Amino acid sequence: MEGEQLAAAARDIAEFSMLLVRHLGGHHQENKLQGPTNLALSPASLHTILSLLAAGATGAVRNQIVSFLGPAGGDAHVALAAHENVDEVQDDDDDDEAPTPPPEVRCAMGVWVDSSSLVLKHAFAAMAASRYKADAQAISFRNMLPCAGQSRLAEINKWLESKTGGHVQGLLPGSSISASTLLILANAIYFRGYWYDHFLPDMTRDATFHVSPGHEVTVPFMEGKDLHARMQVIGHPGFKVLRMPYAAGMCQQQQSFSMYIYLPDDRDGLPRLVRELNSEPAALLHGRPVPDRR
């Protein structure tokens, strides 16, 4: 039953991801001096935070959040968020039988509530800790001097840094806290992994990469041939998806991770690709394998 819940929530998060790309990407303006700029977002972080809010809400507020997350339902999304927020930390000890270490995944989730205007319920803090491995604290943001605000900000950033093993630093910018702050929800994800099939330097060649219409650069390309049999290219009308698995290590309990790269067939086909995925978010999860002849 849990597997069915997770699968249903995964379908919802695919649609949720494209909703974010459509709305956030639509407001992502080009820099007139630098030209097109990049946009990076983490649907998993936003999904986890919204699921935590839904778990702590009641009545119409909870129903609205759950409806936004998708038809799988609140319990399914809570289960998926809890599944996403589990740390997998690799062992630093040398192991001759496993020269390639498993992926390192670190998650940090924190809730800070203004103690002078809101009440942090013990039941919510306990639930956040048990289900989401999240830390919920009541602190005061009101009537803070500027120096006190920076101190509070540094305290929260230090907590996030410690929870991610020092990998995520300065997550919250200087403008994050003011005297009007009521609540801070923060989620950080750190991932480091090695490819299951390594790319060899002597198989790298220079070629043209098309950044945007009229903007081309020469960069080194990695070539994958018979040595990369575990990689898959999934064919869709108008675009392809490359799946590159990470090494899972020798332990059978390790989760499997892969990187998926979506590439439109046309050089200027990224906007169309986003529209197509929005019209059929299930294309993020399914497709038919086709041989990679590059």
Order of alpha helices (4+ residues) and beta strands (2+ residues): alpha-alpha-alpha-alpha-beta-alpha-beta-alpha-beta-beta-beta-beta-beta-beta-alpha-beta
